């Protein structure tokens, strides 16, 4: 993709299963995958992309640090995507290996200043032994680079000076409008006086006048 993914640490999927896993036979229907960023840095997430691998439903939770009344920051978890259906039917192949993009505007919560992500994968069908997310990428929100040249120079000036400098070197708009209007009037006059007769070839009634022919 054109957008560069931020570096992150992807932990191995942790299976969740109800009941006693020692006595009950079967595979877990839920996996939890945690993603952390280097040095616990906060990321403004614009897009999450991945290739599905037989995951039927996906929920996404993010961890954000919020300031408290005492001035410190506490880590809070928010659900940004709840039971997103990745496969129309968990028992069939359709959608099992599709590429998926989750954009910021699709989330149920704000995705700025994210310190960790938790993916909750569900596959209720016993047909598939394993399910996961592959080729995971987390793309940050683009930062607008400072504009160069004239626009960058103008951005540091007060609004009044911006308008004054922007109009320097440009012709008077009233004068330009007057000249354009005069040209339009002249054009209309020429068009009205133009002869409607068409200029044909040097033939008259299908024959040529000998006086109009020239020899080389």
KEKE-3310 file (N, C-alpha, C; in steps of 0.2 Angstrom, whole numbers, plus 5000, padded with zeros to 4 digits):
npx = (5004:5001:5003:5013:5015:5015:5028:5025:5022:5017:5007:5006:4991:4979:4970:4952:4941:4926:4922:4930:4945:4954:4946:4936:4933:4939:4940:4945:4933:4936:4949:4961:4971:4984:4991:5005:5014:5031:5040:5028:5022:5010:4998:4990:4977:4973:4969:4967:4973:4971:4973:4961:4959:4949:4942:4927:4919:4924:4930:4936:4946:4953:4966:4968:4976:4969:4968:4966:4957:4967:4978:4986:4988:4977:4975:4963:4951:4942:4929:4929:4925:4912:4909:4911:4906:4915:4914:4901:4894:4899:4902:4906:4917:4917:4923:4933:4946:4948:4954:4954:4949:4949:4943:4946:4934:4924:4924:4918:4922:4934:4950:4962:4978:4981:4987:4988:4981:4968:4962:4948:4944:4932:4925:4913:4910:4913:4920:4932:4948:4959:4960:4963:4972:4980:4995:4994:4992:4995:4990:4995:4988:4989:5000:4999:5010:5020:5017:5026:5035:5026:5013:5017:5025:5015:5007:5012:5009:4998:4980:4976:4988:4991:4981:4984:4998:4995:4988:4998:5006:4997:4985:4973:4957:4945:4949:4953:4941:4934:4941:4939:4925:4924:4931:4922:4911:4916:4919:4906:4901:4908:4905:4891:4892:4898:4899:4887:4889:4896:4913:4917:4924:4933:4923:4909:4893:4897:4908:4924:4929:4940:4947:4950:4959:4976:4992:5007)
npy = (4994:5012:5020:5020:5007:5008:5002:4988:4977:4960:4949:4932:4923:4921:4907:4906:4898:4891:4883:4868:4866:4855:4844:4845:4842:4848:4862:4879:4893:4906:4918:4929:4943:4953:4969:4979:4995:5001:5006:5010:5020:5033:5031:5039:5032:5029:5019:5001:4986:4970:4952:4941:4925:4913:4919:4922:4932:4948:4958:4974:4982:4996:5004:5018:5032:5042:5058:5061:5068:5072:5075:5065:5051:5038:5022:5017:5006:5004:4999:4998:4992:4980:4964:4962:4955:4944:4933:4928:4916:4906:4892:4891:4894:4907:4923:4920:4922:4935:4952:4965:4981:4993:5008:5024:5032:5022:5017:5014:5023:5036:5035:5041:5043:5030:5017:5003:4988:4977:4962:4953:4937:4927:4911:4902:4890:4872:4868:4873:4871:4880:4898:4915:4932:4939:4947:4959:4977:4993:5008:5025:5041:5054:5067:5084:5091:5106:5120:5125:5139:5153:5151:5146:5156:5166:5161:5164:5177:5191:5191:5203:5207:5196:5197:5209:5207:5196:5202:5210:5214:5210:5213:5227:5222:5229:5236:5226:5219:5229:5231:5218:5218:5228:5222:5211:5218:5224:5212:5207:5217:5216:5203:5205:5214:5206:5199:5188:5181:5167:5162:5156:5144:5147:5146:5147:5143:5130:5131:5138:5155:5162:5173:5173:5163:5159:5157:5148)
npz = (5000:4998:5009:5023:5035:5053:5064:5075:5088:5087:5096:5100:5095:5108:5114:5118:5128:5134:5149:5155:5149:5150:5151:5141:5124:5109:5098:5102:5100:5100:5097:5104:5100:5103:5100:5102:5103:5099:5113:5120:5113:5107:5094:5080:5072:5056:5047:5046:5040:5033:5029:5029:5037:5038:5048:5056:5063:5069:5082:5088:5099:5107:5116:5125:5132:5145:5152:5170:5184:5193:5186:5181:5169:5164:5158:5146:5139:5124:5114:5097:5085:5083:5082:5068:5053:5043:5035:5025:5028:5041:5038:5025:5011:5006:5008:5016:5014:5011:5008:5019:5024:5037:5041:5048:5049:5050:5062:5079:5089:5093:5086:5089:5097:5102:5111:5111:5103:5102:5095:5093:5088:5081:5077:5074:5068:5067:5056:5052:5057:5061:5062:5059:5057:5044:5036:5043:5044:5051:5048:5050:5054:5041:5042:5039:5028:5030:5019:5005:4998:4992:4998:5011:5016:5017:5026:5039:5041:5046:5043:5036:5030:5022:5012:5006:5001:4993:4983:4977:4963:4954:4941:4941:4945:4941:4930:4922:4920:4913:4901:4896:4894:4884:4873:4871:4866:4854:4847:4845:4837:4825:4822:4819:4807:4798:4782:4775:4764:4756:4752:4738:4726:4711:4701:4690:4689:4687:4677:4673:4674:4662:4664:4677:4680:4683:4676:4679)
capx = (5000:5005:5004:5018:5013:5019:5030:5022:5023:5011:5008:5003:4984:4977:4963:4948:4936:4922:4922:4936:4949:4957:4941:4932:4937:4937:4945:4942:4930:4938:4956:4963:4977:4986:4996:5008:5019:5037:5040:5021:5020:5003:4997:4983:4976:4969:4967:4969:4971:4974:4970:4957:4960:4944:4939:4920:4917:4929:4929:4942:4946:4959:4968:4970:4977:4965:4970:4962:4957:4973:4983:4989:4984:4975:4973:4956:4949:4936:4927:4929:4922:4909:4906:4911:4905:4920:4912:4894:4892:4905:4903:4908:4923:4916:4926:4938:4953:4948:4958:4949:4952:4945:4945:4944:4927:4920:4925:4913:4926:4940:4956:4968:4982:4980:4993:4987:4975:4966:4958:4945:4942:4927:4924:4908:4910:4919:4923:4939:4952:4962:4958:4968:4972:4987:4997:4992:4996:4992:4993:4994:4984:4994:5001:4999:5017:5020:5017:5032:5034:5022:5008:5020:5026:5009:5003:5015:5007:4991:4975:4976:4994:4990:4977:4988:5003:4992:4986:5003:5009:4991:4982:4967:4952:4940:4952:4953:4934:4932:4944:4936:4919:4925:4933:4916:4907:4919:4918:4899:4900:4912:4900:4885:4894:4901:4895:4884:4890:4902:4918:4917:4930:4933:4919:4903:4889:4900:4913:4928:4931:4947:4951:4952:4964:4983:4997:5013)
capy = (5000:5018:5022:5015:5004:5009:4996:4986:4970:4956:4944:4926:4922:4917:4904:4907:4892:4890:4876:4865:4864:4849:4838:4846:4840:4852:4868:4886:4896:4913:4920:4936:4945:4960:4973:4985:4999:5002:5011:5012:5027:5033:5032:5041:5027:5030:5013:4994:4982:4963:4947:4936:4918:4909:4922:4924:4938:4952:4964:4978:4986:5000:5006:5025:5036:5048:5062:5061:5075:5073:5077:5059:5048:5031:5018:5014:5002:5006:4995:5002:4987:4975:4958:4963:4949:4944:4928:4928:4910:4903:4886:4890:4897:4914:4928:4917:4924:4942:4957:4969:4988:4996:5015:5028:5034:5016:5015:5017:5027:5039:5031:5045:5042:5023:5014:4996:4986:4970:4959:4947:4933:4922:4906:4897:4884:4867:4865:4876:4870:4886:4904:4920:4937:4939:4953:4965:4983:4998:5014:5031:5047:5058:5073:5089:5094:5113:5122:5128:5144:5159:5150:5145:5163:5170:5158:5167:5184:5192:5190:5209:5208:5191:5199:5214:5204:5192:5206:5213:5212:5208:5219:5230:5218:5233:5238:5220:5218:5234:5229:5212:5220:5231:5217:5207:5223:5224:5205:5207:5222:5213:5197:5208:5217:5201:5197:5182:5178:5163:5163:5149:5143:5152:5143:5150:5139:5124:5132:5143:5161:5162:5179:5172:5158:5161:5152:5148)
capz = (5000:4997:5016:5027:5041:5059:5068:5081:5091:5087:5101:5097:5097:5114:5113:5124:5127:5139:5152:5157:5143:5151:5150:5135:5118:5103:5097:5104:5095:5100:5098:5106:5097:5106:5096:5105:5099:5103:5119:5121:5109:5105:5087:5078:5067:5050:5043:5048:5034:5034:5025:5033:5036:5040:5054:5054:5066:5072:5086:5088:5105:5107:5123:5125:5139:5146:5158:5176:5188:5197:5181:5178:5164:5165:5152:5146:5133:5121:5108:5090:5080:5087:5078:5061:5049:5038:5031:5025:5031:5044:5036:5018:5010:5004:5012:5021:5013:5008:5011:5023:5026:5042:5041:5055:5050:5051:5069:5084:5094:5091:5085:5091:5104:5103:5114:5110:5100:5104:5090:5096:5082:5082:5072:5078:5064:5068:5049:5051:5063:5063:5060:5061:5053:5041:5033:5046:5044:5054:5045:5054:5050:5038:5044:5033:5028:5029:5012:5003:4994:4993:5003:5017:5018:5018:5032:5045:5041:5048:5037:5032:5026:5018:5007:5003:4998:4988:4977:4974:4956:4950:4938:4944:4943:4938:4924:4918:4918:4908:4895:4893:4891:4877:4868:4869:4862:4847:4844:4843:4831:4820:4820:4816:4801:4794:4777:4776:4758:4757:4747:4734:4721:4705:4696:4689:4685:4685:4673:4676:4670:4659:4667:4684:4680:4682:4674:4682)
cpx = (5004:5007:5008:5015:5018:5022:5026:5024:5017:5011:5004:4996:4983:4970:4959:4942:4932:4922:4929:4940:4953:4952:4937:4936:4934:4941:4941:4939:4932:4946:4956:4970:4978:4991:4998:5013:5025:5037:5033:5019:5013:5002:4990:4982:4971:4966:4970:4968:4974:4970:4967:4959:4955:4941:4932:4918:4924:4927:4936:4941:4953:4960:4971:4971:4973:4967:4964:4962:4963:4979:4987:4985:4983:4973:4966:4955:4942:4935:4925:4925:4919:4906:4905:4911:4910:4918:4904:4891:4899:4907:4905:4914:4923:4918:4931:4945:4953:4952:4953:4953:4947:4947:4943:4937:4922:4920:4920:4916:4931:4946:4962:4971:4981:4987:4993:4981:4974:4961:4955:4942:4937:4926:4919:4908:4915:4922:4930:4943:4956:4959:4962:4967:4979:4988:4994:4996:4991:4994:4991:4990:4990:4994:5002:5006:5016:5021:5023:5030:5030:5017:5011:5022:5020:5006:5006:5013:5000:4987:4975:4982:4994:4987:4981:4994:5001:4990:4992:5005:5003:4988:4975:4961:4947:4943:4951:4946:4932:4934:4941:4929:4919:4927:4927:4912:4910:4918:4911:4897:4903:4907:4894:4886:4897:4897:4893:4886:4896:4906:4918:4924:4929:4929:4912:4898:4892:4906:4918:4929:4938:4951:4953:4957:4971:4987:5004:5018)
cpy = (5006:5021:5017:5013:5006:5002:4994:4979:4966:4950:4938:4925:4918:4914:4905:4901:4892:4883:4874:4863:4857:4843:4839:4845:4845:4858:4874:4889:4904:4913:4927:4937:4952:4963:4979:4988:5000:5008:5014:5019:5027:5035:5034:5036:5029:5024:5006:4990:4975:4958:4942:4929:4914:4912:4924:4930:4942:4958:4967:4982:4990:5003:5013:5028:5042:5052:5061:5068:5076:5075:5071:5056:5041:5028:5015:5011:5004:5001:4999:4998:4981:4970:4960:4957:4949:4938:4928:4922:4907:4896:4885:4895:4905:4919:4926:4919:4931:4947:4962:4976:4991:5003:5018:5030:5028:5014:5018:5022:5031:5035:5035:5043:5035:5020:5006:4994:4979:4968:4953:4943:4928:4918:4901:4890:4879:4865:4867:4875:4876:4892:4910:4927:4937:4945:4959:4971:4988:5005:5021:5036:5051:5064:5078:5092:5102:5115:5126:5134:5150:5157:5149:5152:5167:5167:5161:5175:5185:5192:5197:5209:5202:5193:5205:5211:5199:5195:5210:5210:5210:5214:5221:5226:5222:5235:5232:5218:5223:5233:5223:5213:5223:5227:5213:5212:5223:5217:5205:5211:5219:5207:5200:5211:5212:5199:5190:5178:5173:5163:5156:5149:5147:5149:5146:5145:5132:5125:5138:5149:5162:5168:5178:5167:5161:5156:5153:5145)
cpz = (5000:5004:5020:5033:5047:5061:5074:5082:5091:5091:5098:5100:5104:5114:5120:5123:5134:5142:5153:5151:5144:5149:5143:5129:5113:5103:5100:5099:5095:5101:5100:5104:5100:5101:5101:5101:5103:5108:5121:5119:5107:5098:5085:5072:5062:5047:5046:5042:5036:5029:5030:5032:5041:5047:5052:5056:5069:5076:5087:5095:5105:5114:5122:5132:5139:5152:5164:5179:5192:5192:5178:5173:5165:5158:5152:5139:5131:5115:5102:5085:5084:5082:5071:5057:5043:5033:5031:5029:5034:5041:5029:5017:5008:5010:5017:5020:5009:5011:5013:5025:5031:5043:5047:5055:5051:5059:5074:5089:5090:5091:5086:5097:5106:5105:5113:5107:5102:5099:5093:5090:5084:5076:5075:5074:5066:5062:5049:5057:5065:5059:5063:5056:5050:5038:5036:5045:5047:5052:5049:5050:5047:5041:5039:5034:5027:5022:5011:4999:4996:4999:5010:5020:5020:5025:5039:5045:5043:5042:5033:5027:5021:5011:5003:4999:4992:4982:4974:4968:4952:4947:4942:4941:4939:4931:4919:4915:4913:4901:4892:4890:4884:4872:4866:4865:4855:4844:4841:4837:4825:4817:4816:4809:4796:4788:4777:4770:4759:4751:4744:4730:4715:4699:4696:4685:4683:4680:4676:4671:4668:4662:4674:4685:4679:4680:4677:4677)
residu = (UNK:UNK:UNK:UNK:UNK:UNK:UNK:UNK:UNK:UNK:UNK:UNK:UNK:UNK:UNK:UNK:UNK:UNK:UNK:UNK:UNK:UNK:UNK:UNK:UNK:UNK:UNK:UNK:UNK:UNK:UNK:UNK:UNK:UNK:UNK:UNK:UNK:UNK:UNK:UNK:UNK:UNK:UNK:UNK:UNK:UNK:UNK:UNK:UNK:UNK:UNK:UNK:UNK:UNK:UNK:UNK:UNK:UNK:UNK:UNK:UNK:UNK:UNK:UNK:UNK:UNK:UNK:UNK:UNK:UNK:UNK:UNK:UNK:UNK:UNK:UNK:UNK:UNK:UNK:UNK:UNK:UNK:UNK:UNK:UNK:UNK:UNK:UNK:UNK:UNK:UNK:UNK:UNK:UNK:UNK:UNK:UNK:UNK:UNK:UNK:UNK:UNK:UNK:UNK:UNK:UNK:UNK:UNK:UNK:UNK:UNK:UNK:UNK:UNK:UNK:UNK:UNK:UNK:UNK:UNK:UNK:UNK:UNK:UNK:UNK:UNK:UNK:UNK:UNK:UNK:UNK:UNK:UNK:UNK:UNK:UNK:UNK:UNK:UNK:UNK:UNK:UNK:UNK:UNK:UNK:UNK:UNK:UNK:UNK:UNK:UNK:UNK:UNK:UNK:UNK:UNK:UNK:UNK:UNK:UNK:UNK:UNK:UNK:UNK:UNK:UNK:UNK:UNK:UNK:UNK:UNK:UNK:UNK:UNK:UNK:UNK:UNK:UNK:UNK:UNK:UNK:UNK:UNK:UNK:UNK:UNK:UNK:UNK:UNK:UNK:UNK:UNK:UNK:UNK:UNK:UNK:UNK:UNK:UNK:UNK:UNK:UNK:UNK:UNK:UNK:UNK:UNK:UNK:UNK:UNK:UNK:UNK:UNK:UNK:UNK:UNK)
# end
